[in-house]
Every structure is written in C-alpha cells, then in structure tokens.
C-alpha cells in the first residue's frame, strides 16, 4: 500500500486509521501501489492450502481469519466500505468464510483448487476468502481432521508474505519499518523512464490490436521429498532450482513442443534483498526476470545448461527489467483515468510470448499460534488468465510443485516424477565446480 503520512507517537493509531478510511472512501483501491493496481485489474489470484490436525468450525475459522488480518493489515484494503487496518465485523467474517463436511480428503488439494475469481464478484467484500473442509467421521489415519484454503487477490499477498504468515509473523508495511530508498542517478532514471514509456506504448498497442484469448487453465499439484531434489542436484553439480526448473520444462514444455524444440522461453522470479530504490514497489519484494533455456538432447546436459543460464542472467543487473515494469504500471494507471477504453479485459490478459512462468517462493514452515495445527505439505500457487504457471514451495520435508496450466501440460505432470526417477538411476559423471555456492532452500 502507499505509505501513510507521518504522525506523532501520541496520535499515531487513530490518526492513521482515520486518514486511511477517508483516502479510500471514494476509490477503494486509492492506497494501492501501481503494481497492486495492475495485479488487481489483471484478476491475478494466489492460494494457500494445507491440512490441519484439528477440525475447523465456523467460529474457529473466523478466529483464524481475524488473526491473519492482524498480521496482514493489507487484507483490509481494496473493497467498498473498507476501513483499512481495522478488524472485520462479524458479518464480513461470516461472508468470507465457509466450512463444509466431507467424507474424505481423497482428491485434495487439487479437488478444490481453482481460479478464485469469486473474490471479485462482490465489491463490498474483502479481496480474499478462507474455506475449510472437515472430515465427517473425524481425523483420518494420518491424523488430519480438516483442510484450509486461502484465496486472495495477488494485489494483497506475494510468496514472501505467505512464507512469513506460516510462521505467524507480521507482514505489515509501515513507514517506520521501511528502510530509506536509494535515489538513482539522473541518467539512469531518464533511461528507465524512456524504457517504461516505450514499453507501455507497445503493450497498449499489441494488447488492443487483436483479441487476447483467455487460456483454459486447470490446476494440479505434486509433492516431492526435498532430499531427493537436494541429493540429485548435488550429484549433478547444479543448484536445486536449476534441477527443478529443468524437470518441469523438460517433462512439460520440451515434451509438448517435440523434436523441433530449440529453446524454452521462461519468466522466473526471485527475491532481491539489496537496498530498495525509488523505483521499487512498496508492497512487493519480488524481482521478475526473463530468459531462454536452450534445449539439449540429454537431460543432464539440459539441467547444467539451465544452471549456467541462471548464473549469467543473475550476474547482470537484475533490477532493470523490474524497474521498467514498475514505470510501465505507473504510466498505465495514469492513462487509464483519461482513456479507460484502452484498459479492458484484453489488455490485462495480454502476456508476452512466454512458454512458462516459474516461481520459487521462500520456505513455508509452521510456527506460532496461527498455524500451530497445520501440517505439511503446504501448497501455494497463482493464477493469471493468460499464463502457464508453476510455483515451487519448499517445506521442511517436501517441496510442492503447484501448476496452473493448460490441460495439455497438466496431462504430463506425472512425467516429472518419471524423469526424476530415471535421472536418479543414471550414472552421472562429475560436473565442473558450481557457478555459485549451492544455496539451501531454507
């Protein structure tokens, strides 16, 4: 959200809440950053789901949501009648939560994953929903009594937020906690501004030149033991994410393209803990990068080449593309107020010609009061109406792969496991030293 104005310690709470409530009275998204504005209108959604050792009731689920909102005050933004930063009254908690009894958890979590567009149907309710299913006959053989599903507009939450919330940590954005932003040199700002203007102009042109179809996307998930990924990556002499990117793109994209495949175009995300600059978004810490993975006849060679590509990409400036995107969003937001007809659904569906979007989020581990009864594996994913997405979520024991993709790719998800098994059984010759130290996913 946009930063609240400074206030003295004596005034802080009430003055800030009054200011925020007045700021969103006419426009519920007035406090959204430009990135949030874009994600909101793109109908980009995210989800979190996991099993629970205790059975949720309507009251306990409402308490869960109330605690979640206290840790993530941005969840109180973005809808008509919102009072940013203030607890929800009971009628809102009742409207955004539901508990259903089921006979078993067979087919879950895939059974209840979806686009989550219902969160946009009513503009007078928060931009998230929380659902629970409870076993009618009590806990199953593994001690699981319930499952929980949180769906949200991506404008409110990112992967880092989800990771911190699983640890019951606050993700509140406040000016007091924010580090000072670095001011960029004039020449660099001028170049980024020009790049943003050119990019925004081209995006509007191509998005409105012809229809942008909405992909028919479905959802699947897969849980793999982290030890298998760690051990095989060590044998191959690559980073774990290089192996995971290779497994997914080889089994799905290369296989789908067939023998004529030469490269896989990919967008991927990473967290950047470097100093924030004036071009950074106040709400999100993620960096978006684009690259191409050259296809190789042998899978081991393919994975090692991916590792080299990632090293090359990340040895350069990882902020330029992100800063240009932020500038583009700012331009679009201003222009949309004057020329709203340019910003219909086809504009927000428009996506560059990318085979796949790969997102590795920080580790998700259960700590603290809010998640004390939730258990692994944890599944986290995202939906965009015109992108094939895979989200990788490290847990303690597992790493889950969460797909929002066209059916032709979902039909091949089981091939990932087969490819992993085949590679584990191969004799693997020593590889050159790692391009960088093998980072733990935790």
N, C-alpha and C positions, 0 to 999 in steps of 0.2 A: 504494500500500500504506500501511497505517498506519505512522506514524513509529516507528523503532527507538528504544529508550531511549538516553539519553546514556551515553557511555563515555569513558574517558580515552584519550589517544593511545596509551598503552602497551598497552591491552587491545583497542582498537577492533575489529580484524578478527575474531579468534576469538570474542570475547565476543558480538559482534553475531550472528555466524552460529550460535552455539550457542543463543542466545536465540530466534532466528527458527525454528530447527529444532524447538525444544521447543514454541513457540507454535502450530505447525501440525500437531503430531503427532496430535491428536485430531480437529481440524477443519481440512482443507486450505485452506479459504477464511478462516481466522481473521484473517489480516492484510489481507484485502480491505477497502477503504473501502466505505461504504454504496452509493456509485454503482457500484463494481465488483461488489458483491454482486448488485445489481439486474440489471446487464448480463449477468452470468454466468448467472443463472437465467432470463433472457429468451432465452437461446441466441442472442444477438446476436453476429454474427461480422463480421470485416473481412478484406480480402485485399489483396495487393500482387503485381503481376506485371509482368515486363519481359523483354526479350530480352538475350542475352549474346553477346559476341564469342568467348568460349571455351566449349568443351564441358564440361559438368559430369560428373564421375564421382561414385560414391558417396562416395569419400574427400573430394573437393574440396567436395561439398555439405555433408558433415559439418563440414568446417573452416569453411565459410560460416556454418553454424548456430552453431558454437562462438563465432565472432567476434561474431555478432549477439547472442547471450546475454550476452557480456561487456559489450556496450554497453547492453543492456536487461535488467538482472538480474531485473526483474519477471516475465520469461518463465519463471523457475524456480519460481514460486509456483502454488498452486491445485490441486494434484493429490496423491493419496495417495503417501506416501513422498518428498515433495518436501523438498529441502534448500535453502531459499531462499538465493540469492546464490552458490551453489557450482556449478562446472562439471558438465555432464551426463556420466555414464559412457558408454562406447561402446554398450552395449546399448540405452540410451534414444535416442541419436543414430540408431542403426540403425532403431529402431521409428518414429521421427517423420519420416524422410526417405525419399525414393524417387527413382530415376532411370529413365526409360523412353525407349527409342529410338522415333523416328517418322520417316516418310518425308519429311514437310514440315510447315511451320508454317501451312499453309492452314487457315483457320477459327479460329486462335488470335488473341487470348486468349479469345474467347467460348467456344471449344470446351471449355475446362477450368474455367470459372467455375461456381460453384455455391454452395449454402447453407453448405457447410463444417461440417455438423453431425457429421461423423465424428470431429471432435476431442473430442466429448463421449462417445463410445461406450465408451472405457476410462478409468476414473477413476484409473488408476495411471500415466498418461502425461501429459506437459505439455499445456497447452491451446493448442497450435499445431502445425502441420505445415508441412513445406517439401518441395515437389516440383520436379522438373526434367524437362524433355523435351529430348532431344538428337537432332539430325538424323543419321540413319544414314549418309549419304554426305558428312558434313562440312558446313562453312558454306554457306549459301545465297548467292545472287547479291549480297545486301546485306551479307554477312559475318557473318550471325547463325548461331551454332552451337548455341545452347541457348536455352531459356526457363526462367524460375524463377517459382514461385508460392508465396507465403507466405500461409497461412490462420491466423487466430488468433481466440480469443475477444476480443470488443471490451473485455472487462474488463481486458485486459492492454495494449492499444495504442489510441491515438487518432491522428487525422490528423497532428497536430504531431509525434508520435513517429515516424511513417513518414517524414515530411519530414526530420527530423534523422538518422534512420538511413541514408537515401540519401546523406547527406553524411558518413557514418561517424562521427557524433557520439554521445557517450554520452547516454542519456536516463534515467540512474539518478536516482531520487528519494531524496535523503538529507537528514536534518535539517540537516546542515552547509551544504548549498547552498540550503535553503529560506529565503525571506525571512520576517521576522516577520509574523504575520497581524494585521490590524486588528480590534479589538473594536468591535462595533456598539453604538449606544446601546440602553439597556434597552427603550425604547418600540418601536424598530424590531425588536428581537429578539422582543418579545412579539407584534407584528403578524405577523412571518414565521412564528413558531411556531403561531399560531392558523390562519394560512392553510395551513400544512402539515398540520395536524390535520384541517381541513375537507376539503382535497384528498385526503388519504389515505383518509378515511372514504368519500367519494364514489367514489373509484377502486375500493375493495374492493366497494362495493355494486353498481356498474354492471358490474364485471368478473364478478361471481358471479351476477348477476340472470338472465342468459341466456347461451347458448353464444356464444363468441367464435371465429368461424371463422378458420382459418389461410388466408391468401391463397396462391393458386397462383402463385408468383413465378418468373420466369425472369431471365436475365441477358444484357445486351448492352453493347457499348462503342462509343465513337465518338471519333476523334481529329481535332481541327480545328487549323489553324495559328493560333497566338496573334496573329499580325499581323493576320489578318482580323478577329478579335474586337476588337483594340485600335483598328484604323482605323475600323471601323463605330461603335464606341462613341463615338469622338471626333467623328465626323460627327453622331451623334445627340445629343451633349452629355450623355451619361449615363456612369455607372460601368460598367466591364466586367462586373461581376457582375450588374448590373441587366439588361444585354443578355442574358447567359447564362440568367438566371432567366426572362426573357421568352421566349427562343427555346424553352426546354424546356416551359414551361407553356402557351404558345400552341400549339405543334405537338402536344403530347400531351393536356393536360388540357382546354383550351378546345375543341379539335377533338373530343375524346371527348364532352364534355357537349353540344355542339351549340349551336344558336341561343339556347337558353334559358339559357345560362351567364351568370351575373351576377358572381360572384366566384370566385376560386381561393383556397382556404384552404391555407396553406403553413406549415410549420415550417422554420426555417433556422438554421444555426449560424454562429458567428463566434468568433474568438479575442479574449479580453479581456486586455490586458497591464497593466490597472490593478492597484492594490495588492490583494492577496488578503485576504479577510476570514475570520473564524472559521466562516462558513457555506460557504466554498468547499471543494471536494473536493481532497484532497492528490494525487490521481492525475491528474485531468483539468483542462485549462485552457479547455475549450470552453464557450461560452455558447449556450444554446438559446433561440430567440425564435419567437413565433408571430405571424402576420399574415394579412391578406387582400389579394389583388390584384384590384382592380375591373377587370372585363373591358371592353375598348374595341373598337369596330368596326375601327379601324385599328391595325395592329401597332405602328407608330411611336409613336402616342399611348399604347398599352398599355405599351410599354417605358419611356417617360418617366414614366408614372404609377407604375410599379413603383419607379423611382428616387426619386420623391417619397415613396412609402410607406416605403422603407427609411430615408430621411433622417428621417422623422417618428418611426419606431419607435426608431431608434438615438439620437435626441436626448433620449429619455426614459431612465429608469432601466433599463439592460439587465441588471441583476443580480437584480431582484426575483423574476422567474419562475424563474430558475435556483436561487436560494436556497430558494424554496418547494419545488422539486423535490428538492433535497438533504435538506430536512427531511422530506419525504414518504418518501424512501427509508429514512431512519433509523427512522421510525415503523414502516414495513412490516417492516424487518429484526427489530425487537424483537417485534412482534406475531406474526410468523411462527413464533417459537420457542414461543409459547403456543398459537396457533391455526393450526397448519400446514395444515389442510384448506382454509383460505381462499386459499392460495397455490399452487394447482395451475397447470398449463399455461395454462388460460384466463385467469388473472389476468395472467400475464406476456405473453400475446399481446394483451391489451387495449390499444387505442390510440384516442386521441381522433379525432374525425371530421376528418381532415386529408387533403386531396387528394394532397399530395406533400410529401416531406421533401427539402430542398435543402442540400447540404453542400459548402462551398468550403474545401478544405484548403490549407495553405501550399505554396509551390512545392517540387517534387521535382527535385533536381539531383544528379547523380552526382559525388561527391568521395571521396577517401580510399581506403584499402586494400580495404574490404569490397565496395564497389560499382564498383571501377575498370573492370571489364569489362562492366558493364551499360550498356545504351543506351536512349535514348528511342524511342518514347513510353512513359511509365510509366502503368500503370493501377492505381487504388486504389478500392476500393468497400466497401460494407457491406451486410449482410443483417439484416433484422428480420422475423419471421414474419407481421406484420400491417401492414407499411408499404411504400408505394411510394417508393423512394429514388433520388436521383440525386446522385452525388458528382463534383465538378469538381476536376480535378487539373492545375494549371499546371506545365509543364515549361519548358525553355528555348525550344524551337521550337513545341511543341504544347501544347494544353490538351485533356485527355481527359475525356469525359463517360462515367460509369460507372453503368449502370442496373440496379437490382434491382426489377423491376416486374411487374405482371400483363401477360399477353400482349397484351391489347387496347391497352396503351400501347407495348409493345416493337414492335408492328407499325407504329407511327407514327414510330419513331426516325429513319428516313431523311428524314421530312418536315422535320426540324430543318435539315438541310443545304439542302433546297429553300427553306425560309423564309429562311435566311441569304442564299442567292444572290439571291433575289427582292428582299430589302431592300437589298442592296449595289447593285443596279441601279437603285433608285429615286432620284428627285430628292428630296433631303432639305433642307427649309427650316431655317434657323438656329433653334436652340432657346435658351431662356433660359440664363443662366450656370449652371454646375454648382452643385448644392447644397453640394458639398464638393469639394475638390481631387481630381482623378482619381488614385486610388491605383494604383500599379503592383502587379501580382500577384506581383512578385518583390522 
